[in-house]
Amino acid sequence: MTKSELRSLYSQEMLVEAMIEPSLSSDGWIVEFRHARGGLVPLTDGNGVEQCFGDIDMATENALDVGFHQVRIVDM
């Protein structure tokens, strides 16, 4: 989902957690959100492609932009 779609879900209290984890397909970090009904929702661009950030700070900034005040970092 795009950042604006995720902000809408956050304002409806449908997202319960923001997480950052290493990307499995490239060298970088992805941002995912835990949905209140279960499952994970990734941050994507307008074409539905999962966004991958080159450093953890950029990934964190994008997670916080959705509305969360803290982000869990999952290091595999």
C-alpha positions as CSV (number, residue, x, y, z in Angstrom):
1,M,0.0,0.0,0.0
2,T,1.1,3.5,-0.6
3,K,2.0,5.9,2.2
4,S,-1.3,7.8,1.8
5,E,-3.3,4.6,1.9
6,L,-1.4,3.5,5.0
7,R,-2.0,6.8,6.7
8,S,-5.7,6.4,6.2
9,L,-5.6,2.9,7.8
10,Y,-3.6,4.3,10.7
11,S,-6.1,7.1,11.3
12,Q,-8.8,4.4,11.4
13,E,-6.8,2.5,13.9
14,M,-6.4,-0.5,11.6
15,L,-2.6,-0.6,11.9
16,V,-1.1,-1.7,15.2
17,E,2.6,-1.8,14.5
18,A,5.3,-0.5,12.2
19,M,8.3,-2.8,11.4
20,I,11.5,-2.5,9.4
21,E,13.3,-5.6,8.2
22,P,16.0,-6.6,5.8
23,S,14.8,-7.1,2.2
24,L,15.1,-10.7,1.0
25,S,15.3,-9.6,-2.6
26,S,17.9,-6.8,-2.5
27,D,20.4,-5.2,-0.2
28,G,18.3,-2.8,1.8
29,W,15.4,-2.4,4.2
30,I,11.6,-2.7,3.8
31,V,8.8,-1.3,5.9
32,E,5.8,-3.4,6.9
33,F,2.8,-2.7,9.1
34,R,0.8,-5.2,11.2
35,H,-2.9,-5.0,10.4
36,A,-5.4,-5.1,13.3
37,R,-7.1,-8.1,11.7
38,G,-3.8,-9.9,11.3
39,G,-1.2,-10.1,8.5
40,L,1.4,-7.7,7.3
41,V,0.9,-4.8,4.9
42,P,4.1,-3.6,3.0
43,L,4.8,0.0,2.0
44,T,4.7,0.1,-1.8
45,D,5.0,2.7,-4.5
46,G,2.0,3.7,-6.7
47,N,2.5,0.7,-8.9
48,G,2.3,-1.8,-6.0
49,V,6.0,-2.5,-5.9
50,E,7.4,-3.0,-2.4
51,Q,9.7,0.0,-1.6
52,C,13.3,-0.9,-0.5
53,F,15.4,1.7,1.3
54,G,19.2,1.8,1.2
55,D,19.6,2.6,4.8
56,I,17.7,2.0,8.0
57,D,17.3,5.7,8.7
58,M,15.3,6.3,5.5
59,A,13.2,3.2,6.2
60,T,12.5,4.5,9.7
61,E,11.6,8.0,8.5
62,N,9.0,6.5,6.0
63,A,7.5,4.3,8.7
64,L,7.1,7.3,11.1
65,D,5.5,9.3,8.2
66,V,2.5,7.0,8.4
67,G,1.8,8.1,12.0
68,F,3.6,5.8,14.3
69,H,5.8,7.2,17.1
70,Q,8.0,4.1,17.3
71,V,9.2,1.4,14.9
72,R,10.3,-2.1,15.6
73,I,13.5,-3.2,13.8
74,V,13.6,-6.9,12.9
75,D,17.1,-8.0,12.3
76,M,17.4,-11.4,10.8
